[in-house]
């Protein structure tokens, strides 16, 4: 049986895709838990992981400038959503 020879970029693409799936599963688990407001932050985090994995493949990669802008806006929105989720959870728990 032959093993596939993968390049380093393909290993990183698999790693980021797997991490994105893990964060997505975590998002669904949290939806039914005590902190459903964290949903948007985790969704954006999984989208960032999927964007990173797509950029590492030749078929789905986009221009470097466009990718950097997308990552910047995605990371900024992830931070904002997570901060708002933390604030909202603190407000709900203090009631």
Backbone as CSV, one residue per row, in Angstrom:
resi,resn,N_x,N_y,N_z,CA_x,CA_y,CA_z,C_x,C_y,C_z
1,UNK,0.833,-1.174,0.000,0.000,0.000,0.000,0.881,1.242,0.000
2,UNK,0.626,2.148,-0.961,1.429,3.360,-1.059,0.863,4.454,-0.163
3,UNK,1.757,5.161,0.455,1.344,6.322,1.242,1.360,7.555,0.344
4,UNK,0.436,8.443,0.597,0.411,9.686,-0.170,1.556,10.575,0.279
5,UNK,2.192,11.202,-0.688,3.247,12.154,-0.352,2.631,13.547,-0.383
6,UNK,2.502,14.136,0.788,1.895,15.456,0.914,2.984,16.495,1.157
7,UNK,2.775,17.660,0.604,3.718,18.743,0.855,3.427,19.350,2.230
8,UNK,4.302,20.211,2.675,4.148,20.851,3.978,2.903,21.727,4.005
9,UNK,2.601,22.412,2.900,1.397,23.240,2.833,0.135,22.399,2.971
10,UNK,0.137,21.205,2.408,-1.031,20.336,2.537,-1.207,19.833,3.965
11,UNK,-0.103,19.572,4.665,-0.201,19.197,6.074,-0.800,20.339,6.889
12,UNK,-0.339,21.570,6.617,-0.893,22.716,7.325,-2.358,22.934,6.981
13,UNK,-2.742,22.687,5.730,-4.145,22.824,5.334,-5.010,21.821,6.081
14,UNK,-4.529,20.594,6.200,-5.271,19.573,6.941,-5.367,19.952,8.413
15,UNK,-4.285,20.473,8.974,-4.281,20.864,10.380,-5.283,21.986,10.636
16,UNK,-5.270,23.035,9.798,-6.190,24.158,10.002,-7.636,23.746,9.770
17,UNK,-7.883,22.871,8.795,-9.238,22.394,8.544,-9.755,21.581,9.731
18,UNK,-8.903,20.730,10.287,-9.292,19.934,11.443,-9.558,20.821,12.650
19,UNK,-8.728,21.821,12.842,-8.941,22.755,13.948,-10.250,23.529,13.753
20,UNK,-10.542,23.905,12.511,-11.807,24.588,12.223,-13.008,23.714,12.525
21,UNK,-12.924,22.423,12.182,-14.007,21.499,12.503,-14.173,21.330,14.010
22,UNK,-13.050,21.283,14.729,-13.107,21.167,16.184,-13.780,22.388,16.804
23,UNK,-13.424,23.573,16.339,-14.036,24.800,16.869,-15.523,24.847,16.514
24,UNK,-15.875,24.369,15.329,-17.279,24.324,14.924,-18.079,23.366,15.821
25,UNK,-17.501,22.211,16.139,-18.174,21.284,17.050,-18.293,21.882,18.448
26,UNK,-17.267,22.596,18.879,-17.308,23.268,20.169,-18.409,24.320,20.193
27,UNK,-18.598,25.009,19.056,-19.635,26.021,18.965,-21.012,25.389,19.161
28,UNK,-21.247,24.246,18.528,-22.535,23.582,18.691,-22.729,23.068,20.107
29,UNK,-21.671,22.610,20.747,-21.774,22.147,22.129,-22.102,23.299,23.070
30,UNK,-21.519,24.458,22.829,-21.771,25.620,23.679,-23.167,26.174,23.461
31,UNK,-23.709,25.985,22.278,-25.049,26.485,21.987,-26.065,25.930,22.978
32,UNK,-25.885,24.688,23.377,-26.816,24.066,24.310,-26.334,24.172,25.757
33,UNK,-25.256,24.864,25.995,-24.722,25.001,27.340,-25.142,26.297,27.993
34,UNK,-24.261,26.807,28.843,-24.575,28.003,29.613,-24.179,29.298,28.926
35,UNK,-23.456,29.230,27.825,-22.967,30.459,27.192,-23.287,30.493,25.702
36,UNK,-24.571,30.540,25.341,-24.899,30.539,23.908,-24.514,31.827,23.187
37,UNK,-24.200,32.896,23.933,-23.806,34.133,23.266,-22.398,34.056,22.696
38,UNK,-21.641,33.042,23.051,-20.305,32.854,22.494,-20.352,32.277,21.091
39,UNK,-21.537,32.019,20.610,-21.732,31.367,19.320,-21.082,32.132,18.178
40,UNK,-21.298,33.438,18.089,-20.752,34.211,16.973,-19.236,34.279,16.986
41,UNK,-18.655,34.433,18.166,-17.200,34.470,18.255,-16.562,33.165,17.813
42,UNK,-17.147,32.060,18.230,-16.600,30.752,17.826,-16.847,30.475,16.354
43,UNK,-17.978,30.942,15.833,-18.238,30.779,14.407,-17.196,31.530,13.583
44,UNK,-16.873,32.753,13.974,-15.853,33.518,13.264,-14.479,32.867,13.401
45,UNK,-14.211,32.278,14.572,-12.931,31.604,14.760,-12.810,30.392,13.829
46,UNK,-13.901,29.641,13.671,-13.843,28.492,12.767,-13.738,28.948,11.317
47,UNK,-14.361,30.061,10.968,-14.233,30.600,9.609,-12.786,31.006,9.331
48,UNK,-12.125,31.593,10.325,-10.709,31.943,10.159,-9.859,30.694,9.912
49,UNK,-10.135,29.629,10.653,-9.384,28.382,10.450,-9.639,27.809,9.063
50,UNK,-10.887,27.869,8.598,-11.190,27.376,7.256,-10.530,28.240,6.186
51,UNK,-10.466,29.562,6.420,-9.784,30.442,5.464,-8.300,30.113,5.386
52,UNK,-7.688,29.854,6.535,-6.267,29.493,6.550,-6.021,28.183,5.830
53,UNK,-6.910,27.219,6.029,-6.710,25.934,5.354,-6.918,26.067,3.852
54,UNK,-7.856,26.888,3.428,-8.084,27.069,1.993,-6.909,27.794,1.340
55,UNK,-6.290,28.712,2.066,-5.168,29.463,1.502,-3.950,28.578,1.286
56,UNK,-3.831,27.505,2.059,-2.676,26.621,1.937,-2.769,25.680,0.740
57,UNK,-3.930,25.585,0.112,-4.083,24.729,-1.070,-4.019,25.589,-2.329
58,UNK,-3.555,25.014,-3.417,-3.446,25.772,-4.668,-4.813,26.034,-5.281
59,UNK,-5.707,25.094,-5.127,-7.006,25.195,-5.784,-7.872,26.317,-5.208
60,UNK,-7.850,26.519,-3.899,-8.735,27.476,-3.253,-8.034,28.747,-2.781
61,UNK,-6.760,28.905,-3.060,-6.049,30.087,-2.570,-6.460,31.329,-3.362
62,UNK,-6.379,32.457,-2.669,-6.731,33.739,-3.285,-5.521,34.662,-3.216
63,UNK,-5.659,35.845,-3.798,-4.547,36.806,-3.812,-4.137,37.146,-2.377
64,UNK,-2.839,37.369,-2.204,-2.290,37.602,-0.863,-2.904,38.831,-0.198
65,UNK,-3.080,39.920,-0.944,-3.663,41.141,-0.377,-5.090,40.906,0.088
66,UNK,-5.866,40.249,-0.748,-7.264,39.970,-0.418,-7.355,39.035,0.792
67,UNK,-6.464,38.069,0.841,-6.444,37.144,1.973,-6.086,37.877,3.262
68,UNK,-5.081,38.738,3.211,-4.669,39.474,4.408,-5.785,40.381,4.912
69,UNK,-6.499,41.050,3.988,-7.623,41.896,4.401,-8.730,41.061,5.028
70,UNK,-9.040,39.928,4.415,-10.072,39.046,4.967,-9.707,38.534,6.346
71,UNK,-8.448,38.161,6.529,-8.000,37.688,7.838,-8.039,38.803,8.877
72,UNK,-7.673,40.010,8.463,-7.696,41.144,9.383,-9.112,41.434,9.849
73,UNK,-10.056,41.520,8.913,-11.441,41.791,9.282,-12.044,40.627,10.065
74,UNK,-11.706,39.417,9.682,-12.212,38.253,10.407,-11.687,38.194,11.836
75,UNK,-10.403,38.458,12.016,-9.818,38.439,13.356,-10.384,39.560,14.213
76,UNK,-10.561,40.738,13.623,-11.118,41.863,14.371,-12.551,41.567,14.806
77,UNK,-13.351,41.004,13.915,-14.731,40.697,14.283,-14.788,39.567,15.305
78,UNK,-13.858,38.619,15.238,-13.803,37.560,16.245,-13.538,38.140,17.622
79,UNK,-12.592,39.044,17.702,-12.264,39.676,18.986,-13.460,40.461,19.511
80,UNK,-14.103,41.238,18.651,-15.254,42.039,19.079,-16.385,41.137,19.564
81,UNK,-16.711,40.083,18.802,-17.785,39.180,19.208,-17.473,38.489,20.528
82,UNK,-16.223,38.081,20.721,-15.863,37.409,21.970,-15.889,38.366,23.154
83,UNK,-15.460,39.597,22.970,-15.527,40.589,24.051,-16.976,40.860,24.426
84,UNK,-17.824,41.041,23.411,-19.243,41.274,23.696,-19.883,40.072,24.386
85,UNK,-19.474,38.868,24.010,-20.011,37.669,24.660,-19.600,37.608,26.124
86,UNK,-18.352,37.960,26.423,-17.887,37.956,27.806,-18.654,38.984,28.622
87,UNK,-18.828,40.183,28.071,-19.562,41.238,28.786,-21.009,40.819,29.018
88,UNK,-21.643,40.275,27.992,-23.029,39.865,28.126,-23.190,38.730,29.136
89,UNK,-22.267,37.765,29.121,-22.331,36.674,30.097,-22.163,37.181,31.514
90,UNK,-21.279,38.147,31.715,-21.101,38.720,33.051,-22.352,39.459,33.499
91,UNK,-22.998,40.158,32.573,-24.219,40.873,32.936,-25.335,39.896,33.303
92,UNK,-25.464,38.821,32.547,-26.522,37.841,32.826,-26.260,37.111,34.122
93,UNK,-25.005,36.750,34.372,-24.674,36.006,35.600,-24.770,36.865,36.842
94,UNK,-24.641,38.176,36.707,-24.704,39.037,37.876,-26.152,39.338,38.287
95,UNK,-27.105,39.012,37.448,-28.516,39.280,37.786,-29.066,38.285,38.766
